[in-house]
Amino acid sequence: MSFLLCLLVVLVAVVSGVVFLGRGLACVWRGGLARSLRGLAYVVAAGAAVMYAWGMLYVAGAALEAEDGGADSSPIRPCRTGVQERDYWIDDYHVWWVPVRFVCHRSDGSTYDREVPGYVNPALAGLAGSAVALAVSAQAVSARSASARSVDERARRP
């Protein structure tokens, strides 16, 4: 079940990334500072969506391997550390959606992360934060130019 849900999330993230990229490129080509900033925000958001999909692919692979009930399925394969004394304590795993994590659980209550590369979550946070900052900047530039236009229109009236 976790594997299929992970794949669905990956599909949604990739489609969102393609949509964001298309909208971003359309905005950038139109010109103007506010539109260019908005377009750049969409492009960076597309990068964040793709980074999220990349991390979730790692989690989906680990979930698929963990749910495989073959002869060598205990302890859970993606959670194995190579130290047999510790590996026998592994009893469960959890998938975290935000931040992207595959967490292994031991019967003594301790947990540890596996499978997701260390650069995924910091890159995802940086890209998402940059996209929000660019969108806010685009909105501020748009509002500023709108207020400047209204001042110009009032000045032209007799």
C-alpha positions as CSV (number, residue, x, y, z in Angstrom):
1,M,0.0,0.0,0.0
2,S,2.8,2.5,0.9
3,F,4.5,1.7,-2.4
4,L,1.5,2.5,-4.5
5,L,0.8,5.7,-2.6
6,C,4.4,6.7,-3.0
7,L,4.2,6.2,-6.8
8,L,1.0,8.2,-6.9
9,V,2.7,11.1,-5.1
10,V,5.6,10.8,-7.5
11,L,3.3,11.0,-10.4
12,V,1.5,14.1,-9.0
13,A,4.8,15.8,-8.3
14,V,6.1,15.2,-11.8
15,V,2.9,16.4,-13.4
16,S,2.9,19.5,-11.1
17,G,6.5,20.1,-12.1
18,V,5.7,20.0,-15.8
19,V,2.7,22.4,-15.3
20,F,4.8,24.8,-13.2
21,L,7.5,24.8,-15.8
22,G,5.1,25.4,-18.7
23,R,3.4,28.3,-16.8
24,G,6.8,29.7,-15.8
25,L,8.2,29.7,-19.3
26,A,5.0,31.3,-20.6
27,C,5.2,34.1,-18.0
28,V,8.9,34.8,-18.6
29,W,8.4,35.2,-22.4
30,R,5.7,37.8,-21.9
31,G,8.1,40.3,-20.4
32,G,7.8,42.8,-17.6
33,L,9.4,42.6,-14.2
34,A,6.4,41.2,-12.3
35,R,5.6,38.6,-14.9
36,S,9.3,37.6,-15.1
37,L,9.5,37.2,-11.3
38,R,6.2,35.2,-11.4
39,G,7.6,33.0,-14.2
40,L,10.8,32.5,-12.3
41,A,8.8,31.5,-9.2
42,Y,7.0,28.9,-11.3
43,V,10.2,27.5,-12.7
44,V,11.8,27.2,-9.2
45,A,8.5,25.6,-8.0
46,A,8.9,23.1,-10.8
47,G,12.4,22.3,-9.5
48,A,11.0,21.8,-6.0
49,A,8.3,19.4,-7.4
50,V,10.9,17.4,-9.3
51,M,13.2,17.3,-6.2
52,Y,10.2,16.0,-4.1
53,A,9.5,13.4,-6.8
54,W,13.2,12.3,-6.7
55,G,13.1,11.8,-2.9
56,M,9.8,10.0,-3.1
57,L,11.3,7.6,-5.7
58,Y,13.9,6.6,-3.1
59,V,11.1,6.1,-0.5
60,A,9.0,4.1,-3.0
61,G,11.9,1.8,-3.8
62,A,12.5,1.2,-0.1
63,A,8.8,0.6,0.6
64,L,8.6,-1.9,-2.3
65,E,11.6,-3.7,-0.9
66,A,10.2,-3.6,2.7
67,E,6.8,-4.9,1.6
68,D,8.3,-7.9,-0.3
69,G,7.5,-10.9,1.8
70,G,10.1,-13.3,0.5
71,A,12.3,-15.7,2.4
72,D,14.9,-13.0,3.1
73,S,12.4,-10.4,4.3
74,S,13.1,-10.4,8.0
75,P,14.6,-8.1,9.2
76,I,13.3,-5.5,6.7
77,R,15.9,-5.3,3.9
78,P,16.1,-1.5,3.5
79,C,16.6,-1.1,7.3
80,R,19.5,-3.4,7.6
81,T,22.7,-1.8,8.9
82,G,25.1,-4.8,8.5
83,V,25.4,-5.3,12.2
84,Q,23.4,-8.5,12.9
85,E,22.9,-7.9,16.6
86,R,21.2,-4.6,15.8
87,D,19.3,-5.8,12.8
88,Y,17.4,-8.4,14.7
89,W,15.7,-5.5,16.6
90,I,14.1,-4.0,13.5
91,D,10.4,-4.4,13.6
92,D,8.8,-1.7,11.5
93,Y,9.2,1.2,9.1
94,H,7.4,4.5,8.5
95,V,7.1,6.8,5.5
96,W,7.3,10.5,6.1
97,W,5.9,12.7,3.4
98,V,7.3,16.1,4.6
99,P,10.2,16.0,5.1
100,V,10.8,13.1,2.7
101,R,12.0,10.2,4.9
102,F,12.0,6.5,5.2
103,V,12.3,5.8,9.0
104,C,13.2,2.4,10.4
105,H,12.0,1.4,13.8
106,R,13.5,-0.9,16.3
107,S,11.6,-2.8,19.1
108,D,13.6,-0.9,21.7
109,G,11.9,2.4,20.5
110,S,14.9,3.8,18.6
111,T,14.5,5.0,15.0
112,Y,16.9,6.0,12.2
113,D,16.6,7.2,8.6
114,R,17.5,5.2,5.5
115,E,17.5,5.4,1.8
116,V,16.8,9.1,1.0
117,P,19.9,11.1,0.0
118,G,21.0,13.8,2.4
119,Y,20.7,16.6,-0.2
120,V,17.0,16.1,-1.0
121,N,15.3,17.8,2.0
122,P,17.6,20.8,2.2
123,A,17.4,21.3,-1.6
124,L,13.6,20.9,-1.4
125,A,13.4,23.5,1.4
126,G,15.6,25.9,-0.4
127,L,13.7,25.6,-3.7
128,A,10.3,25.9,-2.1
129,G,11.4,28.9,0.0
130,S,12.9,30.6,-3.1
131,A,9.7,30.0,-5.1
132,V,7.6,31.6,-2.3
133,A,10.0,34.6,-2.0
134,L,9.9,35.1,-5.8
135,A,6.1,34.9,-5.8
136,V,5.8,37.5,-3.0
137,S,8.3,39.7,-4.8
138,A,6.3,39.5,-8.0
139,Q,3.1,40.4,-6.1
140,A,4.9,43.4,-4.5
141,V,6.2,44.7,-7.8
142,S,2.8,44.2,-9.4
143,A,1.0,46.1,-6.6
144,R,3.7,48.9,-6.7
145,S,3.3,49.4,-10.4
146,A,-0.5,49.4,-10.1
147,S,-0.4,52.1,-7.5
148,A,2.1,54.1,-9.6
149,R,-0.4,53.8,-12.6
150,S,-3.3,55.1,-10.4
151,V,-1.2,58.0,-9.2
152,D,-0.3,58.9,-12.9
153,E,-4.0,58.6,-13.9
154,R,-5.0,61.0,-11.1
155,A,-2.3,63.4,-12.1
156,R,-3.5,63.5,-15.7
157,R,-7.1,64.3,-14.8
158,P,-8.0,68.1,-14.9
